[in-house]
């Protein structure tokens, strides 16, 4: 069951509307998770699961960072993270290959 949050201690449910007027927060009682929805979104209103167990300032920061108006920043961050992961994997493979070659040379000596 999902319950729309109308009031909370830090007024996050009210303040989130400064990011986007259509935003509202629900609590999924089965998953024990907060979700952000957008009433102005066509089709499904779901936007994002919140990674926090209660509503506070982090919620606003997280929602603002994941807002579609920041899509260019989000894509750049994903590209950068993917490049770092790819480079780390290449270094790991090259290191493993180097160790194998060194072991092979030692065995022939």
Secondary structure, DSSP 8 states (H G I E B T S, - for coil): -EEEE---TT-HHHHGGGT-TTEEEEEETTTTEEEEEETTSSS--EEEE-SSSS-SHHHHHHHHHHSGGGHHHHHHHHHHHHHHHHHHHHHHHHHHHHHHHHHHHHHH-
